[in-house]
Amino acid sequence: MAKEEKERIIIPDENGEEHLFEVLFTFDVEESGKSYMVVEPVGASDEDEEVEVFAFRFEDGEDEEDLALFPIETDEEWDIVEEMLNTFSEQEEDEE
């Protein structure tokens, strides 16, 4: 069975260098109306070691290709993201 191709995005770091990431999943929080994205560096999941993932709040831009990413700043938002990440990890394990 072919592995599903994940969406990829380029995110510049604070030095302006661009890095390629795979989008693990996105989700919306109805209570706040905010959307979140969890990504990992491309090629990171090929190794057996633990992979660092990154989470952002995002808003769609004016065209489909345009996204605005924002750092997650509150503990409440981190709690939501961690809960979703745990759910995602459990689903991934069930598929293997």
N, C-alpha and C positions, 0 to 999 in steps of 0.2 A: 504494500500500500504506500502510495507516494505521500511524503510529508507535506502538509499544507504550507504553502508559501506565506510567510508573515509579512505584514506591511512594514516598510522601513521608512525611517525619517532621519534627517540630518539635523543635529543639534549643535550649535556652536558653544564652546566653553567660554569662560571669562576672558581668555586671551584671544578670542576670535577664531580659534582653530575648530574646524568642523569634524564631528564624529558621527559615524553611522550607527543607528540603533534599530533594533527590531521591536515593534510594538507587541507586547505580550497580550495586553487587553486594555480596553477602555470601559468606563462605566459612568453612569450619571447618578447623582444623589437627588432624589425628588424633593426632599425637604428643603434643600438649599438651592436647587436648580443649577448646581455646578457639575462640571464634567471633569473626569480625571483619566490619566493615561499612565500605564506602567510599562517601562521599556527596559531592555537590557542591551549591552554592547553587542554588535554583530559578531558572531563566531564564539561568543562566550559560553554558550550552552553545549558546545561540542566537547568541552572538557568535563571531567568528572567532579572537579572541585566546585565549591559553592560559588555562585555567580552573584555579583552585586547588581541589584536592579535599582532603577530610579523611577520616582513618581513625580508627576506634575499635575497641576490643575491646568486645563486648557480651555480655550474658546476658539470657535471656528472664525476664520477671517472672512473677508468679503468674497473670495473665490474658494473653490473646493481645496486647492492646494495650500491655502494659507492657514496657518495655525498660530495662535499666540499661546506660549507656555509660561506658566507662573510657578514659582517655587511654592511648596506647601509650607505654611508658616504656623499653623495652629495644631495643638495636640489633638483636638477633636478631629481635624482632617486626617492627621496621621493615623489615628485609631481606625477610621473608616477604611483608609488605604490598606492598613495591615490586615484588617478583617477580610477584605476582598482578596488580598494576596494569599492569605491562608486558604481561602476557598478555592482559588485558582490552582494552588499547589496540590491540593487534595484531588482536584479533577484531573490534573496532569498525571498524578501517580496512578489513578484508577484506569487511565487510558493505556498505561504501559503494560 
